[in-house]
Amino acid sequence: MEAFVLGVASSLLATALTVLGSWIGSERSRTWILTFVSRTTGLGVWRVAPRQHLVARQMKLELAEARWVRVLAGRGNELTRDTFASVWRDVGRRIEFVQILLPDSRPSASSWLRRREADMRRIDPGFSRGLLVEQVRVNAAYIREIAHSRHAVDLRFYDLPNLHRLVITDRVAFITIYSPAEHGRNCPTLVARRPGLMYDYALLLFQTAWPDSRPAGDDGES
């Protein structure tokens, strides 16, 4: 757990510095700054999008060429959309494996999920009590159904702070840092290529969370 939290803190610091630099000047200047910083520091950040939904098209293209996929999500809505259609179609063939981490929504292990829900209820009047838990369970059911016929898909549940979304392939990582005052779709997203420090951080965060996560088949409840 300590390693996970330290990894999050380090990622947040690197993210803050990168986002600050990327917002200076024109679009061409931002791209040049990111390229320069990435090359000279090994950071590996190729793009910073001010909102998560702006990278959906790029993510779809990357997923269509990936060899494997790892996802740590705070809710998992993107998994059910067209963005991941090529993954579910090609898993077991082009896609060697898919590992999915979603929040543990059981009452005994959902304190972090409830905290995130409380944040959302403060900013969104339509976000009713229990809605986030229900959305996680619906998305988990969707992945479970896929996993029934595609055994290379592995779903697990984590009981950790709901702070970010990671979508990682063998070539690139999409890193969204959640804000307590915004829905995930409105939060900034870094696109980090391999090799690079931010890609390695994203992979480390996932690999630290995975061993302590709960397999989906433990008790039949997400």
Secondary structure, DSSP 8 states (H G I E B T S, - for coil): -HHHHHHHHHHHHHHHHHHHHHTSS-HHHHHHHHHHHHHHH---EEEEESSGGGGHHHHHHHHTT-SEEEEE-SS-GGGGSGGGHHHHHHBTTTB-EEEEEEE--SGGG-HHHHHHHHHHHHH-TT--TTHHHHHHHHHHHHHHHHHHH-TTEEEEEE-S---EEEEEESSEEEEEE--TTS-GGGS-EEEEESSSHHHHHHHHHHHHHGGGSEETTTTS--
